[in-house]
């Protein structure tokens, strides 16, 4: 069990340090997304002159918000789940069922990481956003359109973080199966809208 705890420690430390940063950036993304949408509503319905960029900017921010907040929600059980069966089982059997489901999830996540990497590299760097410009004229630079690869990178980053969380949860399930679940540090004191 000491070896399992040794394997768990780097994943738990990484998640304890990185996931709060991701949550903070996700909160900023959702605030900016709402601002973009309000700008679009004002220009479209008050001034009768729709802007071309707020829709795409809101989509960009939504993708990054999702990629950065999903790992925190996954870690504390914040995804929608039917867990009546697992809760009705004895603790050891429930940990075995959880381990099986986490292992299947790991296979899916590893495939998603590979696909996310392929999608955000290579050809994605050739294509630019239709409306999102990075304005550098005001500092003496040259403005340029944002590469779509930056949008697709949210998939890659989100799935990498989800995979790291999944590995931590697998190790925690193995420790629980070995009888050491009582000594595990609680995952988080973060309240994600009452997720339990």
URPELIN-V514606 format. One record per residue. N is the residue number from 1. RES is the residue in one letter. OMEGA is omega in radians with two decimals (* if undefined). Layout:
n=(N N)
res=(RES RES)
omega=(OMEGA OMEGA)
//
This chain:
n=(1 2 3 4 5 6 7 8 9 10 11 12 13 14 15 16 17 18 19 20 21 22 23 24 25 26 27 28 29 30 31 32 33 34 35 36 37 38 39 40 41 42 43 44 45 46 47 48 49 50 51 52 53 54 55 56 57 58 59 60 61 62 63 64 65 66 67 68 69 70 71 72 73 74 75 76 77 78 79 80 81 82 83 84 85 86 87 88 89 90 91 92 93 94 95 96 97 98 99 100 101 102 103 104 105 106 107 108 109 110 111 112 113 114 115 116 117 118 119 120 121 122 123 124 125 126 127 128 129 130 131 132 133 134 135 136 137 138 139 140 141 142 143 144 145 146 147 148 149 150 151 152 153 154 155 156 157 158 159 160 161 162 163 164 165 166 167 168 169 170 171 172 173 174 175 176 177 178 179 180 181 182 183 184 185 186 187 188 189 190 191 192 193 194 195 196)
res=(X X X X X X X X X X X X X X X X X X X X X X X X X X X X X X X X X X X X X X X X X X X X X X X X X X X X X X X X X X X X X X X X X X X X X X X X X X X X X X X X X X X X X X X X X X X X X X X X X X X X X X X X X X X X X X X X X X X X X X X X X X X X X X X X X X X X X X X X X X X X X X X X X X X X X X X X X X X X X X X X X X X X X X X X X X X X X X X X X X X X X X X X X X X X X X X X X X X X)
omega=(3.10 3.12 3.11 3.11 3.07 3.09 -3.11 -3.00 -3.11 3.12 -3.13 3.12 3.12 -3.11 3.10 -3.12 -2.98 -3.07 3.06 3.07 3.09 3.11 3.13 3.11 3.12 3.10 3.10 3.12 -3.11 3.09 3.11 3.12 3.11 3.11 3.11 -3.12 3.11 3.07 -3.13 3.14 3.14 -3.10 -3.09 -2.97 3.11 -3.12 3.14 -3.11 -3.06 3.09 -3.11 -2.96 -3.02 -3.14 -3.12 3.09 3.12 3.09 3.11 -3.13 3.12 3.13 3.13 3.10 -3.14 -3.13 -3.09 -3.13 -3.09 3.13 3.10 3.13 -3.14 -3.08 -3.09 3.09 -3.08 3.09 3.09 -3.12 3.00 -3.03 3.11 -3.10 -3.10 3.13 -3.14 -3.10 3.00 -3.01 -3.09 3.13 3.10 3.10 3.09 3.09 3.11 3.12 3.11 -3.13 3.10 3.11 3.08 3.11 3.13 3.10 3.13 -3.10 3.11 3.07 3.14 3.09 3.13 3.12 3.10 3.10 3.14 -3.09 -3.09 3.09 3.09 -3.04 -3.10 -3.14 3.11 -3.05 3.13 3.09 3.11 -2.99 -3.05 3.12 2.98 -3.04 3.10 -3.14 -3.06 3.07 3.10 3.13 3.11 3.10 3.11 3.09 -3.14 3.10 3.12 3.12 3.11 3.08 -3.12 3.14 3.09 3.08 -3.12 -3.13 3.14 -3.13 3.05 3.13 3.09 3.13 3.12 3.08 -3.14 3.12 3.08 -3.13 3.08 3.13 3.09 3.10 3.11 3.11 3.10 3.10 3.14 3.08 -3.11 -3.09 -3.11 -3.11 -3.12 3.08 3.07 -3.05 -3.05 3.03 -3.13 3.08 3.11 3.11 3.04 3.13 3.12 *)
//
